[in-house]
Amino acid sequence: MSSYMSDDGTVISEEMIDKWAGEAERGFEGSQLQAVDGRPWEGRTEALKPRTIRVSDSLWDLVQKAAKTHHMSVSEYARQELARALSA
């Protein structure tokens, strides 16, 4: 079984997926959908800037493997995990 996590670090459960699928199949009854620019969990969307950190080859390999497992870029995965760890 795969595990998924939203960009803000929320773990996506099978129950959540089932609920969302049901809502979509019913056409999101009673809902008004509104497009959102940027990343909705931020008060404002900030530009992403390259940063440098130093990590060992073995840690980098773990990050690359985890990103691939989650079908994400290394940058996207690293941002997500940093945000999740720091918001805990």
C-alpha positions in Angstrom: 0.0 0.0 0.0 1.3 3.5 -0.9 1.3 6.4 1.5 0.7 9.9 0.4 1.3 13.2 2.0 0.0 16.7 1.0 2.4 19.6 0.5 1.6 20.8 4.0 2.6 17.5 5.6 -0.8 16.1 6.1 -0.9 12.3 5.7 -3.6 11.3 3.2 -5.6 8.3 4.5 -7.6 5.8 2.5 -10.7 7.2 4.2 -10.0 10.7 3.0 -9.5 9.5 -0.5 -12.8 7.5 -0.4 -14.6 10.6 0.9 -13.2 12.9 -1.8 -13.9 10.4 -4.5 -17.5 10.2 -3.3 -17.8 13.9 -3.3 -16.4 14.2 -6.8 -18.7 11.5 -8.1 -21.7 13.4 -6.7 -20.5 16.6 -8.3 -19.5 18.3 -5.0 -23.1 18.9 -4.1 -23.8 22.3 -2.6 -20.2 23.4 -3.1 -18.9 26.4 -4.9 -15.4 25.8 -6.1 -12.9 28.6 -6.4 -9.5 28.6 -8.2 -6.6 29.4 -5.9 -3.4 30.8 -7.1 -0.1 29.7 -5.6 0.0 27.4 -2.6 -3.2 27.6 -0.6 -1.6 26.7 2.8 0.5 29.8 2.7 -0.9 33.2 3.6 0.9 34.5 0.5 2.8 32.6 -2.1 6.5 33.2 -1.7 9.1 32.8 -4.4 11.2 29.7 -4.1 14.9 30.4 -4.0 17.8 27.9 -4.3 19.5 27.2 -1.0 22.6 25.2 -0.1 22.8 22.6 2.6 25.5 20.0 3.1 24.5 16.4 3.5 26.4 13.1 3.3 26.1 10.9 0.2 24.2 8.3 2.2 21.6 10.9 3.4 21.2 12.3 -0.1 20.6 8.7 -1.4 17.9 8.3 1.2 16.2 11.5 0.2 16.4 10.7 -3.6 14.9 7.2 -2.9 12.1 8.6 -0.8 11.3 11.3 -3.3 11.1 8.7 -6.1 8.9 6.4 -3.9 6.5 9.4 -3.5 6.7 10.3 -7.2 8.1 13.8 -6.3 11.1 15.8 -7.2 13.9 15.8 -4.6 13.3 19.6 -4.1 9.5 19.1 -3.6 10.1 16.2 -1.2 12.7 18.0 0.8 10.4 21.1 1.2 7.5 18.9 2.2 9.5 17.0 4.8 11.1 20.2 6.2 7.7 21.8 6.6 6.3 18.7 8.2 9.1 18.4 10.6 9.1 22.0 11.6 5.4 22.3 12.0 5.2 19.3 14.4 
